[in-house]
């Protein structure tokens, strides 16, 4: 995998999911195709796409206005990196990237973004689950974060790369909105699982979103 500056991607098109970094594993973006219908909820609490219904939508407007505030300096430091958030320029939604600048860098980059360019929420990913899995990527529903449904996903599966590893994670905060967390990192004896870090970051983000809602 070639290492590039992380650009949190937001739009999974029906064709090929143009992604965050050229040939990297951070999340594909979500947008560019008509949003799946999200209104009808089945008896088992699922939307037509198969995505879980979000019963208690979370107000993230404050975080969308200042996306670099979704992680505090102390939280970034707790991840073992030295980084200052930089606003993402992705047109499909507000986001922020943190790239390690320490003297012995992990080459870790963290990206968090809100997918406002599509109103499909997690349904935008669920409708492409089979395509992702058949074409070298992955789509794996995981346990909710603080009550909100989540999936691991990417167009490229580099979770077990020996040099640079990556992981993408998405959380539905309403039936029409998701946020994504992307991790790209060098594998070290201390840190070898990018998805474990993505989950840790996601839990931090959820705590901060709830505190500000």
Backbone torsions as a table, in degrees:
resi	resn	phi	psi	omega
1	UNK	NA	132.5	177.9
2	UNK	-83.5	134.6	-177.9
3	UNK	-87.7	128.7	178.2
4	UNK	-135.6	164.0	174.4
5	UNK	-61.8	128.6	-176.8
6	UNK	-67.1	132.7	172.7
7	UNK	-125.3	105.2	-174.8
8	UNK	-57.6	121.2	-173.5
9	UNK	-95.8	153.2	-173.0
10	UNK	-131.8	-2.6	-168.6
11	UNK	-133.1	108.4	178.6
12	UNK	-90.0	103.3	178.5
13	UNK	-81.2	163.0	-177.6
14	UNK	-63.2	-28.3	-175.8
15	UNK	-81.8	-66.4	-167.2
16	UNK	-138.0	4.0	179.1
17	UNK	49.0	78.0	175.2
18	UNK	-62.2	134.8	-165.9
19	UNK	-117.2	176.6	-174.5
20	UNK	-58.2	-50.2	178.0
21	UNK	-127.7	148.4	179.3
22	UNK	-64.3	117.3	178.2
23	UNK	63.2	32.2	175.1
24	UNK	-119.6	174.3	-168.3
25	UNK	-102.7	4.4	-179.6
26	UNK	-68.2	163.1	-162.6
27	UNK	-60.7	141.6	169.5
28	UNK	-69.6	157.3	-177.5
29	UNK	-85.3	168.7	-174.3
30	UNK	-125.1	107.2	-179.3
31	UNK	161.7	179.7	177.6
32	UNK	90.5	-14.3	175.2
33	UNK	-122.9	158.0	178.6
34	UNK	-56.9	136.8	-178.6
35	UNK	-66.5	135.2	177.2
36	UNK	-62.1	152.1	177.8
37	UNK	-64.4	134.2	-177.5
38	UNK	-123.8	9.3	-171.5
39	UNK	-85.1	-40.4	-175.0
40	UNK	-81.7	124.8	179.8
41	UNK	-112.3	128.8	-178.3
42	UNK	-77.4	173.1	-178.4
43	UNK	-62.8	-26.9	179.8
44	UNK	-92.1	13.6	174.2
45	UNK	79.4	27.0	179.6
46	UNK	-116.9	152.8	176.5
47	UNK	-84.1	167.7	-179.9
48	UNK	-53.7	-30.5	-179.9
49	UNK	-73.5	-15.5	-172.5
50	UNK	99.1	-9.4	177.8
51	UNK	-70.0	145.5	177.4
52	UNK	-64.7	141.2	174.0
53	UNK	-72.1	136.7	176.8
54	UNK	-94.8	104.6	-173.3
55	UNK	-73.1	-29.5	-177.5
56	UNK	-124.6	83.2	-178.3
57	UNK	-55.6	141.2	-178.5
58	UNK	-101.4	130.4	177.5
59	UNK	-77.1	113.4	-179.3
60	UNK	-113.7	15.8	-175.4
61	UNK	-59.5	-36.9	180.0
62	UNK	-64.5	-38.7	-179.2
63	UNK	-75.0	-34.6	177.2
64	UNK	-64.1	-32.6	179.6
65	UNK	-73.2	-25.6	-179.4
66	UNK	-142.9	71.1	-171.8
67	UNK	-63.8	-23.2	178.6
68	UNK	-73.8	-6.0	176.7
69	UNK	-89.5	1.5	-178.2
70	UNK	-74.4	-15.1	172.8
71	UNK	-128.9	135.1	179.7
72	UNK	-85.2	159.6	175.5
73	UNK	-55.4	-37.9	179.7
74	UNK	-65.5	-38.3	178.6
75	UNK	-67.2	-41.5	176.7
76	UNK	-60.9	-44.3	179.5
77	UNK	-62.2	-36.4	-179.0
78	UNK	-65.2	-17.6	177.9
79	UNK	-85.5	-0.3	176.6
80	UNK	82.1	22.9	179.7
81	UNK	-128.0	161.7	174.2
82	UNK	-114.2	113.3	-174.4
83	UNK	-157.5	147.2	173.5
84	UNK	-116.6	133.9	-177.0
85	UNK	-65.8	140.0	175.2
86	UNK	-125.7	131.5	-178.2
87	UNK	-60.6	138.7	175.1
88	UNK	-79.2	148.9	177.8
89	UNK	-103.6	11.2	-179.9
90	UNK	-61.2	127.4	-175.0
91	UNK	-72.8	-11.5	-175.4
92	UNK	-91.8	1.7	176.3
93	UNK	166.6	154.6	179.8
94	UNK	-70.3	141.9	-180.0
95	UNK	-160.2	176.3	-179.4
96	UNK	-147.2	144.4	177.8
97	UNK	-121.1	142.4	175.3
98	UNK	-124.1	121.1	179.6
99	UNK	-117.2	130.4	-176.4
100	UNK	-63.4	128.4	179.1
101	UNK	-121.1	18.9	-178.4
102	UNK	-68.0	165.1	-175.2
103	UNK	-66.9	-27.2	172.8
104	UNK	-120.5	76.1	-169.0
105	UNK	-69.0	145.5	173.7
106	UNK	-80.7	-7.6	-171.5
107	UNK	60.5	19.6	179.8
108	UNK	-76.0	135.3	171.1
109	UNK	-126.4	133.8	178.3
110	UNK	-115.1	134.8	175.6
111	UNK	-129.9	136.1	175.2
112	UNK	-128.5	131.9	-178.7
113	UNK	-146.9	150.4	177.4
114	UNK	-103.8	129.6	-175.8
115	UNK	-90.3	89.0	179.9
116	UNK	-99.5	-8.7	-179.8
117	UNK	-78.0	-9.6	176.2
118	UNK	-134.3	146.6	179.0
119	UNK	-105.2	22.4	-176.7
120	UNK	-86.9	-12.7	-175.9
121	UNK	57.2	-147.8	178.7
122	UNK	-66.0	-19.2	177.9
123	UNK	-58.3	-31.2	179.4
124	UNK	-61.7	-27.2	176.6
125	UNK	-90.1	-40.2	-178.1
126	UNK	-59.3	-36.7	-178.8
127	UNK	-71.3	-12.8	179.8
128	UNK	-112.8	12.4	-175.3
129	UNK	-57.6	-49.3	-176.8
130	UNK	-66.1	-38.6	178.7
131	UNK	-62.6	-42.3	178.4
132	UNK	-60.6	-46.5	-175.9
133	UNK	-69.5	-32.9	-177.6
134	UNK	-78.9	-17.4	-173.1
135	UNK	-114.7	30.2	172.8
136	UNK	92.3	1.9	178.3
137	UNK	-103.6	-157.6	177.7
138	UNK	-150.6	155.0	176.0
139	UNK	-148.5	112.3	-174.5
140	UNK	-138.1	105.4	173.1
141	UNK	-59.7	138.9	-179.8
142	UNK	-129.0	176.3	-179.3
143	UNK	-59.9	145.6	179.6
144	UNK	-61.2	157.2	173.8
145	UNK	-106.1	111.1	178.6
146	UNK	50.9	39.6	175.4
147	UNK	93.4	2.3	-176.8
148	UNK	-116.9	133.4	-173.0
149	UNK	-66.9	150.9	-174.6
150	UNK	-147.0	157.2	174.5
151	UNK	-141.4	150.3	165.3
152	UNK	-93.1	137.2	-178.0
153	UNK	-161.9	153.6	170.6
154	UNK	-172.5	158.5	174.9
155	UNK	-73.3	-30.3	-179.4
156	UNK	-121.3	138.3	179.7
157	UNK	-100.3	99.0	178.2
158	UNK	-119.5	26.0	-176.8
159	UNK	-63.7	-26.7	-176.9
160	UNK	-114.6	22.9	174.8
161	UNK	-59.8	144.9	-179.3
162	UNK	-86.6	-18.3	178.8
163	UNK	-104.5	-71.0	177.9
164	UNK	-114.8	123.6	-178.5
165	UNK	-114.0	154.3	-179.4
166	UNK	-144.4	159.0	178.4
167	UNK	-152.4	141.5	176.1
168	UNK	-119.3	140.8	-177.8
169	UNK	-140.2	139.0	178.4
170	UNK	-129.5	142.6	179.0
171	UNK	-125.4	131.9	175.1
172	UNK	-88.0	115.2	179.0
173	UNK	-97.9	-7.7	168.9
174	UNK	-159.2	175.9	178.1
175	UNK	-69.5	-14.6	-176.5
176	UNK	-118.6	3.6	-177.4
177	UNK	-142.1	136.5	173.2
178	UNK	-131.2	158.0	166.5
179	UNK	-121.4	152.5	-178.2
180	UNK	-117.6	149.9	173.2
181	UNK	-124.3	126.8	178.0
182	UNK	-121.2	136.8	178.1
183	UNK	-123.6	133.8	169.2
184	UNK	-131.9	133.3	-171.8
185	UNK	-157.4	158.8	168.3
186	UNK	-84.6	138.6	-179.5
187	UNK	-80.6	129.7	177.2
188	UNK	-131.3	166.1	176.5
189	UNK	-58.1	-29.4	-178.8
190	UNK	-81.7	-30.3	-176.7
191	UNK	-137.9	108.6	-177.1
192	UNK	-128.0	-3.1	-175.6
193	UNK	-121.9	98.5	-178.0
194	UNK	-64.3	-28.6	-179.6
195	UNK	-72.6	-31.6	175.4
196	UNK	-63.5	-39.4	177.7
197	UNK	-69.6	-40.6	178.3
198	UNK	-59.4	-40.1	179.0
199	UNK	-66.9	-40.4	178.7
200	UNK	-63.1	-44.7	178.8
201	UNK	-63.1	-42.9	-179.0
202	UNK	-60.5	-41.6	179.3
203	UNK	-64.1	-38.4	176.2
204	UNK	-62.4	-46.3	-179.5
205	UNK	-61.0	-44.2	-179.9
206	UNK	-60.5	-42.8	178.6
207	UNK	-59.2	-43.6	-179.1
208	UNK	-70.5	-37.7	177.9
209	UNK	-63.3	-43.2	-179.5
210	UNK	-66.5	-37.1	180.0
211	UNK	-65.8	-28.7	-177.1
212	UNK	-98.4	-3.1	-176.0
213	UNK	-83.8	NA	NA
